[in-house]
Amino acid sequence: MARKLYLRGVPVMPAVLRKAIHYLHGSYIPYEAEIGEGTQLGYGGMGIVIHKEAKIGRHCLISHQVTVGGRSGLRDLPVIGDYVRIGAGAKILGNIHVGDFAVIGANAVVVKDVAPGAIVAGIPAKEIRRDPDPLATYEREMGLRPQPERRPEHVQSVPPVSSAAQ
């Protein structure tokens, strides 16, 4: 809700909502962060910290105590793909890209790119397995079929009919 208000230019309410979330859940989820539709925050988002310029894809699952942010001296921030699952306490830091359907283990510290369908764990995170069919695995483990991306359709405008043409 805060993000929608922010995008519509409402000045104070997004900041008030961010503070309320901080006090209620102990997390920092700024309204400037791009978080895709259907993304779920485990346990109501307890302890989650997301940098305001981070990008998180659609239908991700982010467990509690996760940090998505920058590293000292590095300018860019993480970009997390669609349908990514992030375990409790994981840290995703720096200019990295996490591919679609990736799984990040609990307490992993991710400082390098993660391939689509890869499963990473450890400190620093290392790929422990790559799923040959991440779509089927996602359907089996989550009990959900990924939704196709809905893009607004472009509607061509019809030129007004002039009174001389009638």
Secondary structure, DSSP 4 states (H G I P E B T S, - for coil): -HHHHHHTT--SHHHHHHHHHHHHHS-B--TTSEE-TT-EEGGGGTT-EE-TT-EE-TT-EE-TT-EEE--TT-----EE-TT-EE-TT-EEESS-EE-TT-EE-TT-EE-S-B-TTEEEETTTTEEEEE-S-HHHHHHHHHS-PPPPPP-PPP-PPPPPPPGGG-
